[in-house]
Amino acid sequence: MNEWLTIAMPKGRIFEEAVQLLRKAGFPIPPEFEESRKLIVDAPEANMRFILAKPMDVPTYVEHGVADIGVAGKDTMIEEERDVYEVLDLNISACYLAVAGLPEYEKSDVNPKVASKYPNLATQYFKQQGEQVEIIKLNGSIELAPLVGLADRIVDIVSTGQTLKENGLIELETIVPITSRLIVNPVSYRLKDTVIDDLVERVAQVIGVEEQV
């Protein structure tokens, strides 16, 4: 089987953990692979090409067929709502989405503001809670918003909770657990079904779960 797969992934922890999964599944990815600073990295022995993108952009690359498959957090999948197949929960990079604020925060009926880099997800959550809020989209350092009075609360990823603690914030509500998922372009899945199914089955065996499609 010599058909190449193009895989989109975020740099950092998710990339490192996903590459380790592929190695455990028997794909010959070089030991020094993670050290590259390139944005497109080939692994010829494994017939794979990796596109290293921002986490929020991974589903876009997969949806438009630039990448055959990708690895994206469930938070990104919920937020972006892209036309891709979610085929496997990789059970890596576990964290969760939460609402946080200052310890003295009290709910108010007067135009409460929530800052987040997940405006769609945050809007859905508060609508489900029956609460009308104004969502302010930020791209980074979300914890800053309550400290400077930009927002009353934030919706953000929590891993250990240390960042919240160091900035004097507390978790107010837990929204949803998050792990990274393997996603597939629908057209690629039809054209390269054999090689994609092989990868999914091998990785699924490593993590001990059944594929979702």
Helices and strands as residue ranges (DSSP letters): E 5-10, H 13-24, G 33-35, E 40-43, G 44-46, E 48-53, G 55-57, H 58-63, E 69-73, H 74-80, E 85-89, E 95-101, E 113-116, H 119-128, E 134-137, H 144-147, E 153-158, H 162-166, E 170-178, E 180-184, H 186-191, H 193-207
